[in-house]
């Protein structure tokens, strides 16, 4: 952070100059890898960049390769060195500095960083004389023992060095070696940044006290630097809740909400926020915090006629340091020098803030007018002044590396087509990450061998985002479980007697039904005896004294006896209703049923997955069964037709070829029942293997048949009894499998958040437990259009499988099994994010996985997938942004699951009339209006429409519950 000093320049005295030899040449000088996306600067803008670079030429110390933070002192901070690095990279990209000169200056600077004295052998001192490299205070007075280190400065330096080696990989080894010599044991603890300050105690001893950082904006900005290098800085990074205060009628960020002591002085200025935007891009939350600040500035200008660009500046006369705040210690538009409030006549409109606002908000009229007010505020040989006084318009005579670096970065930001300056191009095999992986360092390196930040591109822009861990909450119901499963059926008898291959170990359903007046859902059975003592583990964040013995704590829980449920109430919960609205829905149901009539195969009882395509997966046939069941319950077909179709299906399943794996193959022919590969080529040996997700969906459908039509129960149980279901779960995770030529099976974990829990709940109906899949997925939190959502940490880059956060599994879960209140929170937020996108863009949004009528023929359109919001991607991770679509099945399902939500009814209205006679409903409508309707007709779309209408008719009762 720039020097927080209102000290006058020190008196001149002799200095011992140090000459540092640059690092050896790295051979051929390679240009930056970060200049692929470039825009154009005007001739005047090129002049502004040249002027800003003049500061760094005028204040460069050739012996050490350092630049002074301010022109009237020969000192620098780690923050200032970061500014110089950023300015040097920007100037080189703008062709103000030849590549050969850039290389020499970088090698000189890195050599100097290698030899800087460290405070207590841990981290760089707060300040150095750029000539002698001796430690100094903020007034550039020698302090041989040092004054401590700044966590903010370290974070700023980590950002600069990360970008250096991202754009110029040839410097990676040198950068990593410098940082591996620093100790991070105290600078970041329990996810929070700290700084060390030397203080004297009552015995005049100089002690280094470590304090948490708590400076609004600066903390969030610096935390990102640590996260880029793998540190857990989640508690300091942007996130959580912030307090606002009305300034000129606009709610402006005032401080962060957190437990503990608030900072004694709290100044809201532009500096850290504009740096954040230029270098990292504005994530949605940060943008929502920053833009009101600019609006307040504009409102003040309109009200008083005073240009306002609130920031911290350093000038060359008393009071030297000026905080021209938006809010200072709770007072709007207050002005401070250090910690003392001063008169508003000292208030300065900042050149740095003006240039940055103009670049960050190119469509904002005030931001552009503000930038125009400062463009000529410079000395041709010394660079840009700090700003001008609001009251008289005279220049604030001071020159700093901070202001001139931000001018250069702002122009470079525009040159890069308004993309953040930090890029993602770091070698994961570099010395830094190898050392972390080897766990050979004792200097407090991160535990994770990957950055805690990810570069995101979505409709709001490009920005770096962090994902913090999120634990699922467990929920217990106070209602008596009610279940229609016959535990003396062939399935459970075979389990109890140990017959059959791969059956569960215990003849107990792992899931049961809970009902109340509002909700019906299936949930895991976790019985707790009255007065049972449950050990409580200490939090990982708790601290113990060395050698202390801590007694294990326990918690006694008293569970009240559950009262028997009123079966009349159960029947009422699942009753059907008839009214005008239902009759309209039945018209849509009849249209959807036409797909089944056209694509049901009399020879097998199987339904084509896609129109006129004689091929299916188990997932598709799960949909087919539930679609046929829904048609019967809605009286679209007679009992005789239903029995004929299900009997034919069961006959096929009884003779279905099962490969040596003991589980159904991934795909089958719908005309012959023979095994197929996913491309519909023959697969006589079942080399495709099985899918745990597809099998689970099929088992949910079979269980639904058993519940509603007990006459099929024995046949279904005998069919499933021949499958090795235990292979579907291992160590609490869902697993798929592919047989190898030698007969062995290659197992792999299957499922991501949403899909994983839906499938695990379904398997519990058959006694198969996948506890980790159900309760312990590796999740994080992200923000999408102002909504916080859980996402899977496993993405295509780190697991070769996409983490699609889409509606399909959640909506199927709700329609078929019912959500608990905890489950529903995620689904409600998922829908909320889609509605917010509609409000922001005017595009009706209902994401889903689905088939397409054009290449690549199948896409996962997600709220979030593989690091990108609103991503439409194929299974190989390739994005197809032009093919985003409004999903028909998602629209129908949402309208039934959220009946009272006007947005879901708007979604349904958009697709309600898209059905085609004798074909059913198409997949959806492309968001690109020039593409029209997604004219693919498939079983999943039409089955979900039927399920949704049945769910609505049953007054929001999940399909698996028997009337």
N, C-alpha and C positions, 0 to 999 in steps of 0.2 A: 504494500500500500504506500502511496506517496508520503513523503515525510510529514508527519503531524507535528510541525514545529513552527512557532512564530518567532524563531530566533533570528537576529540579524546575522549577516555574513561574519565569519570569524576574522580576527586580525591576521594579517599575513605573517608567516614565519617560515623558516627554512624547512624544506621537506626532502626526505631521502627518496629519490625516484627509484622505482623498480622497473626493469626492462624484462618483459616476458617473451620468450621465443614462441612463435606459433607452433601448433601441432604439425608434425610432418605432413607433407602433401599427400593427398589420397589418390593421386594420379589424375586421370582425366576428370575435369570438372563437369559434373552433370547438372543440367538445369532442373528446375523445380518440377515435381510431378503434380503440382496443385494448380496448374494454370490452364486446364483443358477448357473450362467454361468461362469465357471472358466476354465482357461487354466493351463498350466504348466510353472513353472520357473525352469531354470537350477540350478545346484548346485552353480555355481558362482553368479548367479543372487540372490539367497537366501542370499549369503554372502554380496552382495551389500546392500540388504535391511537391514540386521542386522547392518551394519556399519552406514547407514543413521539414524537408530533408536537410535544409540549410542548418537547422538547429543542431543536428547530429554531426554535421561536418564541423561546425564552429566549436563544439564542446567535446570533441573526440580526443582521447588521450592515447596517442599512438604507441607509447611504451607498454601499456597494459591492455589496450583494446577496449577500455571502458568509456562510457559517456556519463557526464555528471547529470544528476536528476534535475538540477536547476542551474541556470547560467551563472549565478553569482556565487556558487559554491563548487568546490572540487570534490564532491562526495556523491556516492550512489548507494542505493539500497538494492536488495534482491528484486523488489518490485520494479525499480527503475531499470535494472538489467533486463528484466522481462519486457519492459516497454521498448528498450533499444532493440532487442531481438525481433520483436513484432514490427517495429519501424523498418529495420534493415530488410526483413523479408518482404514487406509491402513495397518498399522503394525498389528492390530488385525486380519484383514482379511487374512494377510499373515502368521498368527500364530506365530508372534514374541511376542505378548502380550496376556497373558491368559485372558479369558473373565471376570474373577473375578476382575483382576487388571484393565481392561478397565472400568468396571462398576464403581469401586471406583474412578478412575481418572475423569470420566465424571461427577459423582455426586459432586465431589469436585470442578471441574471447573464451573459447573452450579451454585453452591452455591456462588462462588466468583463473577460470572457475576451478580447475583441477588443484590449484595451489592456494586458494583462499583459506585463510585460517578459519576454523570452525569454533563456535562458542561451545565450551565444555566438550569439544570433540564430537558434537552432535550435528549441528546445523549452522549455516552461515549466520554471521552476526547481523544485527539490524542495519549497519552501515559500514562503508569502507571509503577510505580516501582513494580516489581513482589513480593517484600518482604513486603512492607508497604501498597501497593495499592494506594499510593498518586499520584496525577497527576504529570507528568514530561514532559519535552520537549524531542525532538528527541536525545538530548545529555544526557538524563537521569538526568537532573537537575530539582529539585523540582520546580513546578509552581502551587501553591495552587489554584490560580484563573483559571488556565487552559489556553491553547492556541487555543481552538476551537475544532471542530470535522471535520472528513473527510468523505465526502459522499462515496468516494471509499472504505474506510475501512468498513463502514457500509454495503455496498453492498457485499464485500468479506465475512463478517461475516454472512450475510443473506444466502449466498450460503452454507457456512459450516453448519449452524444450520439447514437449510432445509434438507441437506443430512443426518445429524445426526438423525433427527426424521423420515426421510423416511426409513432409514435402521434399526433404533431401535425405533419403535413406543412407547416404554415404557417411553421415555423421552419427549414425545410430550407436555404434560401439562406444564412441567417445562420450556421447551424452549419457548412456547407461552406466558407464564406469564412474562418471562424476556422481550420479545420483545414488549408486550403490555404496558410495563412501559416506553418505549421510545416514544419520540415525533417526528413525521415525517413531521411536518407542513412546515419546511423550507428546509429539505434535498432534497425533490423532488417537483418541481413546474413546472407546464405546460409541464410535460413529460420529464424534464431534471434534472440531478443530480446537487446538489450544495454542497459546503463545507463552513464551517465557519472558518475564520482566525481572531485572535485577533490582532488588529493594534492600534497604538497610534495616536491620532489626535493632532492638534496644541496646544491643552491645556493639553497634556500628559494624556488624558483619554484613558483607554483601552477599545476599542469598538470591538465587534464581527461583522465583515463584512462577508456577505454571497456572495459567488461568484460562478458562474456556473463552473462545472468541465469541463475541456477541455484537457485531456491527452490521446492521441491516444492509443487505445487498452485497457488501464485501464478503461476508461469510458464505453466502450462497454461491457467489462467483468463484471464490478460492476453492470451495469444496469440490467443484467440478474438476479442478486440476488434479486433486487427489484421486477422484474417481476414475479419471482417465488412466491412471497408473495402477488401478486395482484396489485402492484403499476403500474401506467401508467408511464413507463420510455422509451417510444418509441422514443423520440428525442435523447436519449443518447445511446440506443441500436444500434447494428449493423444494418445498413440500409442506404438508400439514396446513394449519390455519394461520391467517394473518389478520391483524386488526387494521381497520381503516378509520379515517377521520375526515370529516367534511371540510374541504378547502374550496372556497368560492362555489359552494353547492355541489362539488364533485367529491365522491368518496375516494380518498387517496390512501395508499399504503402508509401505515404509521409505525407499526412494529410487529414482530413475530409473536404469535401466541405460544408460549412454552412455560413449563414449570420452572421454578427457581427464580433467582434474582434477575431483574431486568437491568439493562445497562443504565449507568448513571446519566449518560448523555446519549441522546439518540437523534442523529441528523439524517434526514431523508434528502439525499442529493443524487444527481444523475450518474455520477462517475461509475459505480460498479454495475449499474443496470445497463448502461450503454455498452460497456465492455462485454457484458454477458451477451447482448444481442449481436454485436459485431462478430465475436469470436465463436460463440456457441449456438447462435440462433435462438429465437424466443420459442420455448416450449409453451403450450397453451396457458399454463398457470402463470409463468413469468410474464407473458404478454398481457394477461389480464391484470397484472400488478403494475406494469410499466406504463401502458398507454394512458390510464387515468392521470398519471403524473404530467404527461405532455398536455392533456386536455385542460388540466388546472392551470398550467403555464399560459395556454392560449386564452383561457377565460380571464386571467389577470391582465393580459395584454389588451383584450377587448374592453375590459372595465376601466383600466387606468392608463392605457396607452404606453405602458412600459414593457419593453422587450424583457422576457424572463427566460433564463436558462440556468436553473439552480444547480450549483455545483461547488466543489471545493477548489480554490485556486491559491497559488503562491505568488505574491508580488514582491517588488524590490524595495518597499518602504513599509513603515509600520502601518497596520499591525501584522504585515507579512503573510499570515495565514488567514484566509477568509472562507468560512462555510456559509455560502448563500443558500439557504435551505428552502425546500417546499414546506417541510415541517421540521422544526428544531425544538427538541424538548417539549413537544406537544403544542407549540405555537406556530401557526401557518406563517410562512414568509419571514421567519426570524433570521437574523444574521449573527454569526458567532466568529470569534477569533480564538482558536483553541477551545477552551471550555467557558469563555466569558462572552456574554452577549454584548454586541457592539451596535453602533448606530447604523441605520439602513443606508446612510450615505456611502458606506463602504461596499454596499451590495454590488456584485459583479455578474453580468451575463456572460456565461462561459463559452469561449470559442469551441472547446472540445465537445460540449454538450450540443451546441448548435450544429456542428458538422455531423455528429453522430445521429442526432434526431433526423436531420435531413436525409441521411442515407437509410436509416432504419424504417422511416415512415414516408416513403416517397409520394404517397397519395394524400398526405396531410398538408393542408394549405399553410397552417401556422409553422409546421416544421420547415417547409421550404422558405417561407418568409424569414424565419429565424436564421437559417443558414445564410441567406443572402445578406443579412445584416452584419455578418462577421467575415465574409470572404476576403475582404481587403484589409483586414486588421492584422498587418504583419510588418516586420522589418525585413527588407529584401535579403539581408545577409545573416540575420539571427533567427529567423523563423517567426511563427505566429505568437502574438501576445496571448496572455491568459484570457483576456476578454475586454469588456468595456463596462464602465460604471453606469448603472441603470439611470441614475439621476441626471448626469450631464453628458453621457455618451463618450467621454474621454477614455482612451485605452488604459487598461490596467497593466502597468509596465512590469512585466515579468515574463520570463521564458522558461519553460519546463519541458523535459522529455515526455512527460505524461500528455500534455496538450498536443504537442506536435506528432507524437506517435498515434494518437487517436485521430488526428486529421488524416494522416497517411492511411490508417486502417479503414477509415470511413470511405475514402476514395477507392481503396482496393476492394472494399466490400461491394461498391457499385460496379467496379471493373469485373468482379466475379458474378455479375448478374444477381446481386443481392443474396448471395449464398454465404453461410457462415465461413469464417476464415479458417477454422480448425477442420481438418479433414481426417478421414479414417483410412490410414495406410500404414499401419504399424506392424512390424515383423514380430510375430508371436514367438519366434525362435531367437530373439535377441538376448543379449546377456541379462537384461532385467528380468524377463519372464522365465528364462532358464534358471536363474538363481532362485526365484520364487518356487519353481517346480521342484528344484533340488532340496529345498528347505535347509540350505546350508548357512544361511545368514542369521545372525542374531541381532540385527539392527532394526527390528520392527517392520519388516516388509509385509505386504499384504498376504492373506491366506489364499485368496483366489488367484488362479493363474489366468485371469482375463480381466479386461477393464469392467468397471461398473457402469459405464456409459455406452450407449448405442446411438448411432446416427440414424435418425428417423426422417422419412420423407412422406408427407401426407398432404391432404388438401389445405392444411394451414401453413405449410412451408417445410423447410428443412431445418432440423435442430437436433441437438444432442439431448438425450433423455436418459434418466436413471430409473431402475426398477428396484423397488425395495421388497423384501420378503413379506409374504402375507400368509398367515396361518388360518386355515379353515376353523371356524368355530363349531364346536359340537353342540347339538341341541337335543334335549330330551322332551318327550311329550308326556303330558299328564293323563292321556286318555288310554283306555283299555284297548289292546290290540284285538282286531277282529279280522278274520281271515277265512276265505272259502276253500283253502287248500285241504284236500283229504290226505292226512298224514299216513293213512293206511293204504294209499294207492300203490300200484306196482313199483313206481319210482322209489318211494320212501321205504317200502318193504325191502327192495333190493339193496338200498343203502344200509339199512339196519342189519341185513344178513350178510353184508360184505360181498354181494354178488355183482357181477358186471365189471367192466374195466374202467378204471379211473374215476369211480364215483367219489362223492365227498366222504370224509371220514366219519362225520356225525350226521345222524338222521334228523337234522334240525334245519329248518329254513333259517337263513341268515338275515332275513328281512321280513318285516311284518307290517300290517296295515294299521294306521292310526287315523282316526276320524274325529273331527269336531264340527261345529256348526259352520265354520268358515272354510276349513281346509280338509282335504283328504290326500294322503300321500303315504308312500312306502318308505320305511326307514330301517336302519340297522337295529337289531335287537341287542341292547347292552344292559342286561339286568344288573341292578345294584341292590344288594341286601340291606335291610335296615340296620343302621349303626355300623355299616361296613367302614373300616379304616382304610383310607386311600393315601399312600405316601405322596408328598408333594415335593417335586424337584426344585432346587433353587434355580433362580434365573441365571443365565450365563453372564449377565451384567453385574451380578452381585459380587461384592468384594469381601475377602476374608483376610484377617491378619495371618501372617506366616505362622504355621504350626498350630493355629487354632483348631479346636475340635468343635464341630457344629453338630448338634443333635438333629437327627432327622425329624422333620415335623410331620404331623398327620392331621387329617381332616375327617371328622365324623359327619356323615351325611344321613339324615333321617328321612326316609322315603315314606310318604303317607300311602296307605293302602288305596289301590285304585278301585273306583266304584264300577260295577258292571254297566256297560253301555246299553242304551235303549235301542233295541234293534229296529223299532219303528222309526226312530230318528235316522238310523242308517239308511233304511229303505227310502225315507223322504229325501235324504241327501242325494241319492242316486236316482231319483224319479225323473221321468221325462215330462216334457211340457209341449203343448201345441198352441201356437198362436200365429198371427199373420207373418211375423218375422221368420218363424221356423218354416213356414210354407215357402217363403222366398228362398231360404237356405236350401230347402229340399230341391228346388229347381237347379241350384248349383251342384248339389249332390248327384242328381240324375245326370247332369252333364259330365261330371267326373267319372261316374260309373260307366259311361260309354267307352272310356279307355279300356276298362277291364273286359267289356264285352268284345272289343276288337282285338285284344291281345292275350286273352286266356287260351291256353292250349289244351284241347280236349284229351290229347294223348297222355299228358302228364299231370294236368291240373296246375301247372306252373304258369306264371304270367311273365311276358316279355318285360325286361327291365326298361327298354326303350322301344318305342313304336316300331312294329314290324321287324324287330331284331331278336332272333330266337336265342337269347343268352340272358343269364341272370347271375347275380351273387346271392348269398344268403341274406344280406341286408335288404336287397330288393324283394326277396320272397317274404321277409318279415313284413315289409310294407304291404305286399300283396295279401297276405293273410289278414292283416288288420283292416285293409280296405274292404275285403270281402265280408269280414265280420261287421264292419260299420254299415255296409249296404244292407245286410240282413237286419241289423238293429233299427235301421231307418226305414225298414219295410220297402226297400227298393227291389228286393228279390224275395221270393217265397222261401219257406222253410225247406221245401223239396229241392229247389235249385241250390240253395246253400249247402244242403247235405250232399248233393251230387258233386259239387265242386270240392268240398273238403274231403270227401271220401276218396275221390280220385287223387288228390294231393297226398293224402296219407298212404295210399297204395304205392305211389311213386317213392315216397320217403322210406317206406319199408324195404324197397329194393334198390334204393339209391346207392350207387357205388361209393364206398368209403375207402380212401387210400390207406396205406400202411401206417400213416400217422395216427389213425384212430379217430380223426375228426373230419367233418365234411370239407371237401375241397373249396377253394375260393370261388369257383365259378362252375356253372353247369349249362348244358343245352336245355332250353325250355321245351323242345320238341321230342328229344330222345332221353333226357335225363343223364346223358353221358357227361363226364368231367371235361371241363374246358379251361383254357388259360384265360387271362384277363383280356387278351386280344381276340378271343373266340376261336382260337385254334385248338385242335384236339389235345387233351392232356390225359391219356389213358392211365398213366402211373401216378397221377396226382402230384406232379412235381411243383405245382403252384403253392402247395401248403395251405394253411388256414389263416383266417383273420379272426382274432378274438372279438373285435368290435362287431363284425358282421354276424358271427355266431351268436353273440349276446343278443343282438336285435332279433334274430330269428327265434331264440329261446323265449324272449319276452312275448313274441306273437304266439308261440305254441302254448305258453302258460296262460295267455288270455283265452285261448280256445278251451283249455282245460277248465278254467274257472266258469265260463259262461255256458259251456256245453259238456257236462260231465260224461255224456255218452261216448265222447272221444278220448277220455282220459287214459284208459288202459292202453290203447293203441299208441298214443303219444308217448307215454312213459316207456313203453317197450322200445320204441324207436330211439329215444334219447338215451336209454339205458345201454345201447350199443355203441355209444360214443365215449371217448376218453376225455371227459370234461376237465379232469384235473390238470391237463396240459394247458388249459386256458389261463392258469394263474400260477405264478411262482414267486415266492418271497413277498407275497402281498401285491404283486404287480400283474397287470394283464400281459399276456405274452402271445405273440403269433409265432408261427414256425414254418420253415421251409426245409423239406427233406433234401439231403445231399445224395449224390450218386452212390456212395458207399452205404446208404441206409441210415446214417446218423441224421439228426435233426438240428438245424441251425435255429436257435431260439432268439427272439428279440422282443424287447419291451414294446408294447403297442398302446397307442392312445395318448391324447393330449387333453388338456383341461376342457371339460364339458363332455366330450365324447367318452373320455375315460370313466367319469363318474356315472354317466348314463348306462354304459355297458356293465360296470361293476354292480350297480343296483340291480340290473337285469339278471346277472349271474347269481346274485344272492337268492333269487326266487328258487333256484335249483340247488341251493346249499353250497355254492362255490364262493369262497371268500377271497377277495382281493383288497385287503384292508388299506394298503398303501395307496393303491389307485383311488380308493374311495375317499380317504381322509388325509393323505399326506402328499399330494402332488406338489412338485417344486414350482411354486407360483410367486409372482411379484405383482406390484401394483403399478399401473400406468394411468395417465389421464388422457381421455379422448373427448374432445369437444366439451371440456369442462366437467366430465364425468369420470370418477375413479373406478377402474375395473381391474379385476384379477386376470392375469394372463399367465400362460405357461412359460417358465424359463427355458424349457427345451424348444429350440427353434431349428430351422433347417440348417443353419450354419453350424450349430454345435451338436446336432443329433441326426442330421440327414432326414429329418421329418418336420413338416410344418406345424406350427402351433396356431392353427386357425381358430380364432375367436369369432364364431359365427352362430347363427340362430338355431341351426338344425338340431343338434343334440339337446339343447335346452328346451326347445319347443316340444320335441318328441317326449322328453322326460316329463314335461308338464302334462301333456295330453294323455300319456299312457300310464305313468306311475304316480304323478302328482309331485309337487315340490314341497319340501318343508319350508318354513318361513326363512331359514338361513339360505337355502338354495334360491329362493325367490328373490332375495336381495340382488344377487348377481344378474339374474335375468331381467329384473326391473331396470337396473342400471344399463344393461346392454341395450334394451329398448330405448331408454332415455338418450343414450348417445346417438342412436339413429335418428331420433326425433330432433335432437339439437342440430345434427348435420342438415336435416331438412330445413330447419329454421334459418340456418346460416347460408345455405346454398340454394334453397328452393327446389332441391332434388328429393323426391320421395325415396326414402331409403329403407330397404328391407333385405339385408344381406343373407346369403346362404350358399351352401354347396349345391351345384346342379350341373346337369348336362347342358351343352350348347349346340346350336345348329350350325356351327362353324368352328374351324380350328381355334383352340386346341381341343374342343369338344367337351371338355369338363373343366370347371373352375371352382375354386373355393373363394368366394367373395366374403371378406371378413371385416369386422370392425378393426381388427388388428391381426397381423400375421407376419412373422419373421422380421420384426423390427419396423414395420410400416403400418400406419393407420390407413384404413379404407383401402386395403390391398386386395386385388383380385389376382390369384396366382394358381398355377397348375401344380400338380404333385411334385414336380421337379424344382419348385421354388421360383419359376420365372413369372414375372408380373405381366398382366395384360390390362393396363388401366383403361383402355378404350372399350373393354367388354364388360364393364360393371353393369349389373342388372338389378331390377326390382323383382324379387322372387315371389312367384305366385303362391307357393306353399307357405312361405314365411308370412305373407300378408294374410292368408286365411287363418293360419294358426294363431297369429298375434291377435286377430280380431276376436277370436273365441276365448283365448287365454286372458286377454285384457279387454273385456267386453265394454267397460265404461270409459275407455281411453279414446278420445276423439281422433287421435293420430292413427291408432290401429284401424279404426273404421274408415279413415281416409285411405289407408293402404288397401283395404279390401275393395273399396269402391273403385280403385284404380285398375284392379285386375278382374273384377267380378264379371265383366261382360266379354272377357277374352277367350272364352271357351269356343271350341269348334265342333260342329255336329259330327258325331261318330268317331271323334278323336279324343275328346276330353279337353283338359286345360293345358296350354303350353307352359313352358318353364318360367316365363316372366317377360318383362319389358326392359330393353336396354336403356340405360340412363342416357346414352347418346341417342337423341331422338331420330337421327338420320338412319339408325340401324333398325328401329321399329321393334317388333315382337321377337322374342327368342322362341322360334318356332320348333322347338323340340318337345315331344310329348313323351312322358315317362311315367313309370308306375309310382315312383316316390311322390311326385307332385300330386297326382290324382288321389293317391291313398291318403296323404296328409289332409287334403281338402275334405275327404269323407270323414276322417278321424275328427277333424276340427268341428265339423257340423254335428257329429254325434256327441262330442264333448259338450258343446253348447246346449244341445237338446237335453242332455242329462244334467243340466244345471251345474256345470263345472265339476263333474265327477269323473275322475280318471278312468280310462277305458278298462283297466285291469280289474276294477271292482265290479262284482256281479250285482245286478239289480235285485 
